[in-house]
Amino acid sequence: MANWSDFQYEIYLNGLTGAVPRLPADLTRLGEMAERRLGPGPVGYVAGSAGSGATERANREALDRWRIVPRMLRDVSRRDLSVEVLGRELPAPLALAPIGVLSIMHPEAEKAAARAAAARGVPFILSSASSTPMEEVAAAMGDAERWFQLYWGRDREVTRSFLSRAKAAGFGVLVVTLDTPMLAWRPRDLDQAYLPFLYGVGTANYFTDPAFQAGLARPVHEDMNAAVLHFSANFGDPGKTWPDLAELREQWDGPIVLKGVLHPDDARRAADAGMDGVVVSNHGGRQVNGSIGAADALPGVAEAVGDRLTVLFDSGIRTGDDVVKALALGARAVLLGRPYAYGLGLDGQAGVEHVIRCLLAETDLTLALSGCSGPADLHPDLLVRA
């Protein structure tokens, strides 16, 4: 069985012909490349954070505070990154996080990212706020693993319709984002007066939905402004509370994962409500400025519910050692966000595949060089606090 790390030799061998990768192997450089090549509105929307950016910085600081203590003379000649997540066998502990309005980054939008995920065997999590209807994304993926992310809005009939459509289109896991009942104060978007939804971008699932259409006086194409206003009025719902989860549980018979959990008590409440997993996440620093770094929250959540729920992690993942640290701290798998969006914007599907392969090659190498053969070998005692 080939190792993910073999990608480095593929690059070196291609170099014998004079070929070098179109994108850097250091994924932390992608953001600066995107800043130079793409428009300020789209880049700002993806790269921007809430407020001063303190939470985004805290995410990196929280991961960087942990240091790996490699162990020697352990047989790591055979390695296997595969994991079981929510009853699914995955080739690596990675999924592509839900990111909306990907058409602002590349014309092929979600379909290109989804094809890249499918080509590498990792799940693609489609945002409710996608630029492409869920059925088209599903068709682009064939039988590959796909999950659907729900922004849980005010209109119950639209929610019911979304879940029915997602189920019919083969999305196997429901990821419910809890931390965005409304948009945060995001200076980069505000400075550009840039909100793509107001132009009908990122609304494809809504505008193609029969329940959403039923709430309009005229079809979307006849009155776009009215459709946008209807979308805006129903997108979030700050009135949702824990008992409301029962309705989702009734409507979705597959795994449900709650995204945006940072407090152990909220994780316990998720387990008590019959959920199947949580994503320890602060939305990449895009919602609550001054929030706790996600990696600082991860150990407490994993300790509280790791035997009851599948614990996933996002917010700040940029390198292979980030993945190793998150798994050692109790995550079953990680979600990758901004880097793949940059890869998409810079080189389409090929760019996303490059990001996936680089991250997993570095993860494989970091794992092996730390004396581990697979995710099951990772435990908190591999790490120390700097």
N, C-alpha and C positions, 0 to 999 in steps of 0.2 A: 504494500500500500504506500503510495507516494505521500510525502510530508508536505505541508503547506510551505515550509521553508525552502522547498526546491525552487520556488519562484526566483530566489536570488541567483541560482545557477542559470536559470533561463535568461535572466537579464545579462549576466556576464557572458554567456555563450553568444547571445545576440550581438554583444559588443564586439565580437570578432569580425563582424561584417560592418562595423562602424555605427550600428544602430544603438541609440540610447533611448531610455523611456521618455515619452512625451510629457509626463508629469513627474514631479520629484518623488523619491522613495520616502522622504521625510514628510509625513502628512501634515505636520504643523506649518509647513510652508504654503499649503494650498490657499489659505485665507488671503495672504498677501498677494498671491498671483491673481486670485479672483478680484481683489480690490483694483488691480491694475487693468484687468481685461474686461470686466463687466461693468454695467451701469451702476451708479451710486444707489439708486432706489432698490433694485433687486439685491445687490450685495448687502446693503444696509438692512434689508428685511431679514436676510438669513443670518448675518453676522451680529446684528444688533442685540442688545440686552435691555433689561429694565433699568431705569434710572441711571446711575453712574457706572453700571457694570460691575458693582462690587460682588454680586453673587456669581457671575461668570468667573471672576478672578478667584473667588473662594473655592469654586469647583476644582480649579487647577491646583490651588494651594493645598486643598484637602488630599488630593491624590499624591502630590509631590512630597507631602509630609511623611508618607510611608516609604520605607526603603526595603528592598528585597535583600535577603541574606542567602546567597547561593550556597548550595551544599554540593560537596565533591564526591567523586568515585561512586556515583550511582548510575546504574545501567539505563541510559536514555536513548539507546540505539533504536528502539521501537517506540514510537509515540502515536497517540491517538487523541485528537482534540474533540472527538464526537461527544455529545451529551444528549440526555433525554430531557426535554423541556415540555411540560404540560402534555405528556403522553406522546410527544413527537420525537423521533430520532433525528437529531441535527448533526451535520458533519463538523460543526464548530460552535462554540458558545457565543454566537453573534446573530443579531437581526438588524435590519435597517430600520431606524426609528421613523415614526410618522412625521413627515414634513409637508406642509401644505404648499399650494400654489407653485409647484415646481416648474410650470411653464415660464415663470419669470427668469429661470436659470437656463433653460434649454427648450427648444420647440417640441422635442419628443417627451418632455416632462416625465410624469410618473411611469409611462410605459418603458422608457429607456432605463430608468432606475430599477424597475421591476424585472425587466429582462436580465439585467446584470445580476441581480440577486438570484434569480432562477438559475442562471448559468453557473453560479458558484455554490448553489445549494443552500443559501441562507434565506430565512424568511424575510419577506418584504411586508412592512406594516403600512397600509394605505391610509392616509389621512382623510377624514371626512371632508376637509377643505381642499381636496385635490382639484387640479385643473382638468382632470380626465375622469369620466364616469367610471364607477367601480367595475362595471361589466367589461369595459374595454381593457382595463388593467388586468383583469382576470384572464381575458382571452390572450393577452400578450404573454402571460406566464405559463400557459398550459396547465399541467398538473402540479406545478411547483407550490411550495408552502407559502401561504399568504394569510395575513391577519388584517383585521379591519379596526381602525381607531375611530372611536365615536366622540365627537364633541356633543355633549348631552344638552340639547337645547330645550326651549320651552314647549315646542309643539310635540305632543306625545304621538300624534299620528305620523309625523315625519320620522320620529325615532323608530316607531314600529316598522315603517316602510323601509328605512335604511337597513334595519336588522334582517328583515325578510329578503331584501335584495342581496345583502352581503352573504347570507346563508346560501341562497340560490346560486351565487357566483363562486362558491367554493372557498370563501374565507372561513378558516377554521377556528380562529381565536378572536375574541372581542377584547379590545384594549380601550378602556374608558378613561379619558383624560379628566381628572378632577380639578386640576389647578388653574383652569382657564374659564371660569364662569363669566369673565369679562377680560378684555385686553388690558395689560399693564401700561404704565407710562413708559413709552419706548422712544427716547430722544432721537435716535437715528432716523426712525420713520417719521417722527414729527418734524424734524428739521427739513426733510424732503417733502413733507405733506404727502407721504406715500403709503397708501393702504389699498392694495390691489383688489380687495373684495368690492370696493366701491365702483370698480370698473367691470364687475362681473367676472373677475379672474379668481379662481379657487372656489368657485361655486358650482362646478359641474354636477356634483352629486345631487345638489339641491335643485338646480334648474331642470334636471332630467327626472325628478322624482314626482310621481303622481300625487302623493299626499301634499307635497309642497305646492305643486301646480294648482291643486284644488283650492288653495287659499288665495289665489290671485284672481282679480277681476278680468284680466286679459292675459293671453299667453305671454311667455317671457319675451319672445322676439318682437311682440307688439308694444311692450312697455317695459324696457329693461330697467328703468329707474324704479318703477314700482316693485319689480322683482328683487332688486338690490335692497330696497328699504324693508321688504318683507323678510329677506334673509337676515339683515342686520338686527331686526326686532326679535328674531327667534333664535339667533345663533347660540347664545349662552343663557344660563339660568342660575343666577346667584341664590335662588330659593331652594335648590336641591339639598336634601339632607340624607343621612344614612338609611332611614326606612325606605326611601325611594328606590334603593337598589333592588328591593324585592321585585319591582316591576320588570327590571332588566333581566333578573334571574328567570322570571316566568317566560320572557320572550326569547331568550337565547339558551339553547340546550348544550352548547359547547363551553369550553373554558372561558372565564371572564377574568381579566387582569385589570387592576386599578392603577393608573399611572399618576404619579405626583405625590406619592406617600413618603413622608420624611420622619414622622413621629411613630414610635413603637405602638402607642395606643391606637393610632389610626390603622396600623397594620393589624392589630388584634381585632378591631371592629370589622375590618374587611374579612377576616377569617370567620368571625361570628356571623357575618351576613351571607356566608356561603360562597364567597369568591374563591377563585383558584390561584390567584397570584397578585403580586404588587410589583410596580416598578418604582424603585427608590430614585426619585428624580425631582429637580426643581425647574424643569422645563429649560434646561441649559442656561439658567439665569435670566430667562425672559419674562418672568412673572413677578416675583417678590424680590425687589432689591434689598440687600442686607440679609437675605436668607442664609441658613446654614448650608455649607458645602455638601453636595450629595454624598460624597465619600465619607464625610464625617457622620452622616446619618445612617449609612449602610450597616455597620456592625450592630447597632442597637435594634434595627428592624429585623435583621437576620436572626439575632438571638431571640427576639420576641416571637417570631412566627416561622422560622426556618423549617420547623418540623410540621407545620400546618399548611403553609403556602409556598408556591414557587416564588422566589425572590429574584427579580431582575434589576438591572441597574442602567441608568444613563446619566448624562450631564457631566461632560468634561473628558470623555474618552477620546484620545488622540493617538495613542501609541500602543504597541504590544505590551509594554510593561504596565500600562494603565489597565489593560484587560486582565493580566495576571493578578494585579493587586485587587481588582474588584472581585474576582473569583475567590481569591484567598480570604477576602473579608466577608464572604457569605453569599455572593450573587451566583445564581445558576448560569446566567448568560448576561451579556451586555447588549445595549442598543446603541448604534452609532448614528449620529445625526449630521452636524454641519460638514464634516469632511467629505461625506459622499455627495452632499449637495454641491460643494465646490467642485468635486470631480465631475459631476454632471454638467455644471456650467462651463467647465473648461474643455471637456472632451466627450460629452454625451455618455452613452452606454459604456464605451471603452474606459472612460474616466472613472465611472463608478466601479467597474470591475477591477481597475488598477488599485483603487482605494481598498476594496475588500481584500485583494490578494496581498497587498503590502501589509495591512494591519494583521492579517492572520499569519503571514510569514514571520513577522516580527514577534507575534505572540508565541508561535511555535518555537522559535529560537530562544526567546527569553525563558520559556518554560523549561526547555532542555538544558540550557546553560545554568539554570537555577537548581538542576537536579531532579526535575519532575518529568514524568512521562505522559501526563494527561491531567485534565482538570480535577480528577478525583484526588490527585496528590497535593492539591493546593489547600493550605490551612493557614489560619492567622499566625501560627508560629514561624511561617516563612518570612514574616515582615517584622520590622521594628519601626517605631516612631522616630523621626529625625528631630 
